[in-house]
Structure formats: C-alpha cells, structure tokens
Amino acid sequence: MQANTTEINSSPRFDALTGVRWFAATLVFVYHNRKYWRSNVTHTALQFMNEMGIGVAVFFVLSGFLIAYTYGQKPLENRQSYFKYFLQRAARILPLYWLILTARYIDYGFPNLKFTLLTYSLFHGYSGVHNLDGIGQAWTLSIEMAFYILAPLLFLLGNKSLTKSIVFCLGLFSLAWFIGWIWTKANGNPGEYFYGFHFLAGATFLGRFPEFLAGMWLAMSLKKTKLPILLKWKYKTLVGFLGLWMGIYLLAMCEPNIFSHGTETWKGQIVFYTFIPFFTMLWLAGLITEKTKMQYFLSSKPMVLLGNASFAFYLVHLSYVNIRLRGIILFPDRNYVLLWIISILLYLTFEKPLYSWVRKLLFHKRI
C-alpha cells in the first residue's frame, strides 16, 4: 500500500519500516476476523480487536513518510518527471489488484462495462454504495492513489508551511462535499458519490489526509539540517509504540457497544485523528533514529520479507481469495500462516518481478 523502502535506502532503520508493514497487516487481519473469536476472548480483548483496523492508519502514515522522503517535490519539475513518478506508483499497486480482481470476475462473472471500468480504475472507491464491491478492502487503494496524485504538491506546500497543506486538503474536502450535495439534489445521486460527511471523512483521502501529512511532516523534518525538538526526544520508539496502543485503548473506551467502533463518537474521532497519527509518526521516527531491539527485530530478514509481501497479504486476507481458500481448507488460525505463504509467493513471482521490470523500463528508456 505504499512505497517500497528499498527505493530510499538499504539500512536497518529503513528495513525496520518494512517490518512495520507486517505489523499493520496483522492488526488488520485480527480486526477482520474478530467475529470468529468473539466467544473465545474477554470483553476487553474484543474491544481492542474492534479498533485494530487502525492498522490501515499505520499504513497511511508510513506511506506519507516514504513517498515524501523518496520523491519530495521532484515529480513537479516537469511533465515527464511527474508521468514517470505516477506510472511507478501505479505499478506498485494496480497489477496485483487487477490480477485478483480479474480472477474474481472470471469466477463470478463480470459486472456491466461501466461498473467494471470503475472498479479497475478504483473510482468506485468514491461511492458510498459501491466502495466495498469487487475486492472489498480495495477502498484503501483509492485513497492511496489519490495521495500519490497529490503527494508532490502537498510536499511543496508543506515544505513552506504545513498549514498550507492542511488548508489545501480541507478545501478539497469542502469541494467534494459540495459536489456530492449538488449531485444528490440534482438526481438523487443513487451511487452516493462524494456524498455523506462521515463517508468522505472516513473512507476517502479527503478525510484521511491527517495520517498522510503526519508521515510527510516526519520526512520533511528529517531532510532538514536542524531537527525539530520533537525528533530529539529520547525513547521515541518506546513512547510512540506505547502511545499507539494507548490510542487503541482510548478508542475502545469510546465504543458505544461491543459491536461498534470508537470513531462512531466525537471523542473517538478526536482520538483517531490526533493520537493515532501522532504516535505512529513518533514510533516511525524512533525506528529510523534509534538503535533498539524493536528496530533489530523489524529489520530482520524474515520481517522484511513479510513486510514486502504485506500488500499481497492485504489483498488476499479478505474477500475473494480468502473466501475461496476457506472453501478448501481452514486452519484454527483462520489461515493466517497459509495466507502469508500465498502472499510471499505472489510477491516473489508476480509483484516484485513486474515492478522491477516497470522501473527498469521507466529509467532506461525515454518516455
């Protein structure tokens, strides 16, 4: 779901960020399977599981950092630079997604042409009715693609003043909300595109931008000769990691009931958009700047391999592939280990070779 850390550096500190992707993917896996363990865990544990979807937020903060650190505003230098940048980012996400989506459609049947084009282009992610169609978890890929498109401009604005990036994103949110409102007034907007404050805030880049900007701020700060006081703190790895779990705890305490999420309350929204991005960013800063046992563990070869395969895992752990797999075999761990094995194979035989070929094509030939 984000830039490969091998693009920016090959060192334990950046390898550890790859390992973070395994952690985030595991949180999401637990979140999506919590209903199967409902009768086997305590009430408190289930409350925590209800909030482990914040693994997606960890991905977004990490993506904000990696894209900003890798590219900055360089793609804006000329049209060719931006074109290469965008093709490279699209090649990171779309081929594997298209492969799994096509397999699903061949198996179950293709929808009408219009909707098929929407799912392949990820534009269905802007519909409150259809954003979970096809490969359900792909709604986050719509967010990633929107970020990729805007990231160089956000870096340019944020490098001058982070406030400018925030104001720009809030302006986009307001514009999208207005378009959705006008659309609904005009013909009812049956697909609910850009419609609904909560949908825009929770399921599109227009509302999830704080997570990306937290990562971008970290990247911009590390590129400066003088680090902010925040990044000079000791024990950033420990404080950030514990703070992330504290955020999960606070979200759990905000849940109206055991079948709901903390973000369904205004207190939970505050926690989600402040605690989670801030402490995730601080944790990443610690993994980059401090030598710790956690950095050592996350930068180990097994964790790096799992981190690199995390995008494939994210696409197969739920929806079509997992449904088909469960029809054949189902282990007590809900196929957690087996899904990782499949993900590693997809990464090594399809995702990595294809992405390497695209990069070679882009940087060895004129486009």
Stockholm file with secondary structure:
# STOCKHOLM 1.0

chainA/1-367         MQANTTEINSSPRFDALTGVRWFAATLVFVYHNRKYWRSNVTHTALQFMNEMGIGVAVFFVLSGFLIAYTYGQKPLENRQSYFKYFLQRAARILPLYWLILTARYIDYGFPNLKFTLLTYSLFHGYSGVHNLDGIGQAWTLSIEMAFYILAPLLFLLGNKSLTKSIVFCLGLFSLAWFIGWIWTKANGNPGEYFYGFHFLAGATFLGRFPEFLAGMWLAMSLKKTKLPILLKWKYKTLVGFLGLWMGIYLLAMCEPNIFSHGTETWKGQIVFYTFIPFFTMLWLAGLITEKTKMQYFLSSKPMVLLGNASFAFYLVHLSYVNIRLRGIILFPDRNYVLLWIISILLYLTFEKPLYSWVRKLLFHKRI
#=GR chainA/1-367 SS CCCCGGGTCCSHHHHHHHHHHHHHHHHHHHHHHGGGGGGGSCHHHHHHHHTGGGHHHHHHHHHHHHHHHHHTTGGGSCHHHHHHHHHHHHHHHHHHHHHHHHHHHHHHCCCCHHHHHHHHHTGGGGBTTTTTSSSGGGHHHHHHHHHHHHHHHHHHHHHHCHHHHHHHHHHHHHHHHHHHHHHHHHHCCTTCBTCCHHHHHHHSHHHHHHHHHHHHHHHHHHHSSSCCGGGGCSCHHHHHHHHHHHHHHHHHHTCSSTTSCGGGSHHHHHHHHHHHHHHHHHHHHHHHHCCCHHHHHHTSHHHHHHHHTHHHHHHHSSSHHHHHHHHHCCCTTTTHHHHHHHHHHHIIIIIHHHHHHHHHHHHHSCC
#=GC SS_cons         CCCCGGGTCCSHHHHHHHHHHHHHHHHHHHHHHGGGGGGGSCHHHHHHHHTGGGHHHHHHHHHHHHHHHHHTTGGGSCHHHHHHHHHHHHHHHHHHHHHHHHHHHHHHCCCCHHHHHHHHHTGGGGBTTTTTSSSGGGHHHHHHHHHHHHHHHHHHHHHHCHHHHHHHHHHHHHHHHHHHHHHHHHHCCTTCBTCCHHHHHHHSHHHHHHHHHHHHHHHHHHHSSSCCGGGGCSCHHHHHHHHHHHHHHHHHHTCSSTTSCGGGSHHHHHHHHHHHHHHHHHHHHHHHHCCCHHHHHHTSHHHHHHHHTHHHHHHHSSSHHHHHHHHHCCCTTTTHHHHHHHHHHHIIIIIHHHHHHHHHHHHHSCC
//
